[in-house]
Amino acid sequence: MSRARANAEPGAPGGRLLLISPPELEPARFEPQLAAALAAGGSAGFLLRLAPAERDAVVAAAARLRPLCGAQGVAFLLQDEVELALEIGADGVHLGAPEAVARARAALGPERILGASCGRSRHAAMVAGEAGADYIAFGDPAGAPNAELGELIAWWSELFVLPCLAESAAGPAECRALAEAGADLIGVGALLWQDERGPAAGIAEVRRAIAG
């Protein structure tokens, strides 16, 4: 999910995946899980979204996981940490606060990817887009998707070219519905990492559901 791709292919069929890390992880143990998920294909990016952690813990996790993403041509994003993203050479940042987009864009420059979570706010999404976000995100990462979210994504995809990420705790059927509503990207996390068959099997199931 290069910045060029995010801007050049907003109308591509929905359903590319943004892999979202568990809130807590041990890098050495999580590394093979991420490698398997990336090898399964269909992923545009990986977001390292840890619960509040010491800077050294984030750096250690990034040192192990970022090369896996680079080898597969998948963008490596950090949650909120703009200065740290620049320091470690991350491909971009995903902000939890859309009002910080303009400041983050100025710091990141034009080449790195910048996304922003906008909850269910149409206004926040429009402001984030105008301020320089490469994609906006609707939904609640901890909540299940519903009809309101689908309608919101459909509204955005009909009116705007900026890509839209669906953030919700979705199963395969919900992922298909979000893609059909117009989501360019679908965030998936616990669905994969908690799959007893392994993350590759989880991704394959999601991709089959989206493809119909």
N, C-alpha and C positions, 0 to 999 in steps of 0.2 A: 504494500500500500504506500507507494511513493507519493509525495505531494503531487507530482505531475499526474499520476494515475487517479488520485482522489479527485482532482479537478477535471481531468479529461474524460473520465468514464462514469459520470454520475448516472447516466441512463442505462448502464449495463444491467442485465437481469439481476434482481436482488438475491441476497443469500450468501454473499461472501462472509466468512466468519472472522470475528475479532476474538481471539482467545484471551480470556481474562484469568489471571493467576489466582490461586487461593489467597485469602488474606494473610495466611501464615504458611511458610514453607521452609524446608531444609534444602538448600540448593542442590546438594549432591544427590539427594533422593528424588527431588522433583525433576532434575535434568533429564533422565530417561523418559519420564512421562511427557515432557514437552517435546523431546525429540520424536517420540512416536506420534504425537498429535500433529506436529509439523509435517512429518513424512506422509501422513494420510492425505495431505493436500486440501485445497479449498479455503485456506486461511490467508487473509490479507494482512493480519498483524497480530502481535502479542502485546498485551498490556500488563506490565508488572504493577499490580495494585495491591500493595501490602497494607495490613493494619499499621497504625503508627509504629515505626521501627527506627532504630538507630541508623544513622547515615551509613555506618560501616556495614550494617546488615544488608542495606539496599545495594551498596556497591558490590558486596560479595555475591549477591544473587545475580546482579547484572553481569558480572564478570563471567559467570558460568552460562547464563542463558542467552545473552545477546549474540554470541557467536553462532548458536544454533539457528537463530532467526536469520542472521546474515547468510548462512550457508544455504537456506531455503528461499532466499529472496523475500522474506517476510519482515515487515516493519517492526521494530522494537520500540515500544512506547513506555514512558514512565508516567505514573499518576502524579500530577501536580508539581513535580520537582523540576522546575525549569533550569535552575543553575546546575543542578546535578546532571540533568540530561545533556547539557552542553559539555560538562566535564568528562563524562564517560563516552560521549559520542553516540547517544541514543538517536533514533530516527525522529523522535518527536515526543510530545507530551499530551496527555489527556487531562483536561481540567475539570474539577468538580464544581467550580464556581465560574459560570459564564461571564460574569462581570470582569474577570481578570484576563479576558482574551486579548484586548488591545495591548496591555502591558506585556503579556507573554509573547505575543507576535513580535513586538519590538525587540525583545531579548533573543528570541529564537532565530530571527531573520527570515528570509523568504523561502529557504530550502527545506526546513524541517516541518514535519506534520504537526498540526495543532487541532485537537478536537475539544469539544466542550459538552458536558452534561447539562441539559436544560430541563430536566424533569418532564413536566407536562405543560410548560410555558411556551406558547407560541411567540410571545413578545421576546422572551429571553433568547430563543433560537434565532429570531430575525436580527436582534442586536449582535449576537455572537457572530453570525455570518457576516454582517456589515463590518465588524471589528477585525476580521481576518481569520476566522476559523476555517479549517479545511473540511471539516464535517461537524455536524451537530448530533447530539444524542438525545433521544426521548425515552422515558420509562424509568423504572426503579429496579436497579440491579438485584434487590432482595425481594421484589414482588413479582407475582405472576402477571403476565400480560392480560389485557381485557379488551373489550370492544372499543373503549375510549382511546386506548393506545393505538389500535389499528386505524381508527378514524384520523387520529392526529398525524400518523405517518402518511396516510393516503393524502391528507390535505397538503402536507409539506412536499411530497413527491410530485404532486400535480402543479404546484406553483413555483417551486424553486429547483435550481439545478445542483445546488450544494448537496453532497451526499448526506444521507441520514443513517445513523446507527440506532438500532433498537436495543435498549438495555433492559432486560427482564430475565427472571428465572424461568426460562422457557424449555419445554420438552420438544421433541422433534415435530410434533403436530403444530405446536405454537410457532416454532421457527418457520414452518411453511406458511402459516397464516401471516406472519410478519413480513416475509418476503413477498407474498402476494399483495400485501397492502402497499408495498413500494419501498421497504427498507433496503438500502444498498448494502448495509452491513448488519450482522446480527451478533451480539455479544453472547458468548457461551463460556461458562466457567465450571461450576460445580457439576453440571450435567456431564461433563467429560471426566473431571478428575476423580469423581466418586463412582464412575462406572466400573463395576467389577470385572468387565471384559477388557478393560483398558481404554485409554482415550481414543485410540485409533478406531476402535469399534464404535464408540460414541459418535465420532465425527462422521464415519461412514453412514450411520443411521440417520443423522441429521441431514447429510447431503442427499440421501435417497428421498427423504421426506420433502425436501425443498424442490428436488427435481420432479417430484410427482410420480 
